[in-house]
């Protein structure tokens, strides 16, 4: 039985276009509810638009498939987000080597990642070295663990800049 906007008159069922996909996060409290069926709990939100519908709908993969008439595309759009989520989870379990003065280091995909204490700024910072290129983050973190978590995004940023 159809639920939510699937039952509402004036809401198109086909011909929608996805304009964005967002990972709402791994924690259950971060997840949302599909705005089309208004039942499914979603982690990956597909933002859908239609020329005959004002506004956008944030929907799950299954509703996106029906709305677009494409049963492969929505899963393919989620694939890089799922891969990134798996990498982020593995990053949290990564072993870091301890250096002097609280410095911690790791290496991933040809990038040396260092988290270090900056006395001048009274906080933890990130330094990345890849293929001789040194990039030092400007942001200061209150704890080394915060800097190590942020280093994941810094590594992805550097990979995109190569």
N, C-alpha and C positions, 0 to 999 in steps of 0.2 A: 504494500500500500504506500502510495506517495505521501510525503509529509512536507511541512514547511512551505516554502515558496513554489515548490513543484505543484502545489494545489491552488495557488493564487492566480486569479485571472489577471491578465496583463503582464505576467512575467514570462518572457520567452523561454522555451525549453532548449532550443538549438540556436546555433549561429553565434555563440559567445567566443570571445578571444581572451586568452590569458596575457596579461601585461606584466606580471611579476610573480615570483614564487619566493616565499619567506619561510625560514626555519623558525618556528615559534619557540623552540628550545626543548631540551631533553626532560625537563621537570614537568610533572603533570599539572602543576599550578600555572605553568606558562602556556599550556595548550588552549586552543579555542574550540568553538563549535561551528560547524559548517553553516554558513548563512543561507545556503540553498535548501538543504533538507532539514536544517535546524535540529539535527539529531546527532550526527557523527562528530566524535571528538577528533580534532585534527592537530597534528604537529606541523605539517607542511601546508601552508596556506597559499592557495592559488588565487591571485587577484584577477577577477573576471570582469570584462566589460561587454556591453552589447549596445548597438546603435539605437535600439528601441527601448532601452532601460536606462533611467537616470541613475547615475552613481555606479559604484563598484560592489561586487560581492566577493567576500573572502570565503573560499570553499575548499573542501577536501579533494583528494585525487579522484575518487569515484564520481562525485558530482561534476568535477571539471571534465572528466572523460565524456559523460553524457551531454553536458552543455556544449562541448566542442564537436562532439561526434567523432572524437579521436581517442582511441583506447590505448594508444602507445605514447603519445606526446606527453601527457601529464607525468607518467612514470619516468620518462626520459628527463624531464625538467627537474624532477626531484633527485635524480641520480647524483649530480655533483654535490647537492646539499647533504645527502646521506653520507657520501664519501667524506666530506669535510667534517661531519659530526663524528664519524668513526675515528678520523685522524685526531680530532680534538680530544676524544675519550682516551685514545692511546697516548696522546701528549701528556695527559694528567698522570699517567702511570710511568712516564719516562724516568729513567735514572739520570741524575745529574751528578757529575763529579765535583767534589768539593776542593776548592783551592784555598789559598791563604786569604785572610781578611774577609771571610764570608763570601768570596767569589764562587759562583757555581757555573758549570759549563756543560754543554751537550753538543752533539753534532747530528744534523739531520739533512739528508739530501744535499750534501756538499756545503752546507752552511754551518759555520761554528757560531754557537749562540752562547753569549756570556751575560750573566746577571751579576751586577756588582753594586756595592755601596758607594755613593757619591757624597763625600764629606761636605763639599761646598753647598750642595742642595739638600742635604740631610734626608736622603731617600735612596731607593733602589732604582737602577737604570738598566737598560738593555743595550748590548752591542752585538751586531751581526757582522760576520766576515764571510764573504763568498767570492771565490775566484779573485782574491786580492782586493776586492772592494769592501771598504769598511763603512758601515752605517751605524751610527749611534743614535738611539732614541732620545728625544728631548723630554719625554714625560717622566715624572718621578713617582714611584710607587712607595707606599708606606711599609710594605712587607715584601720580602724576597719571593714568597709564594705568589703574590699578586703580579709581580714582574715576570715570573716564569709563565704564568697563565697568559699574560699579555704578549709574551714572546711568540706564542703560537700565531697570533694574528700578524705580528711583525714578520715572521718567516713567510707567511702566505703573501704579504704585501711585497716582500723582496722578490719572491718567486715571480710575481706578476710584473715586476720592473725589469726582469732580465731579458 
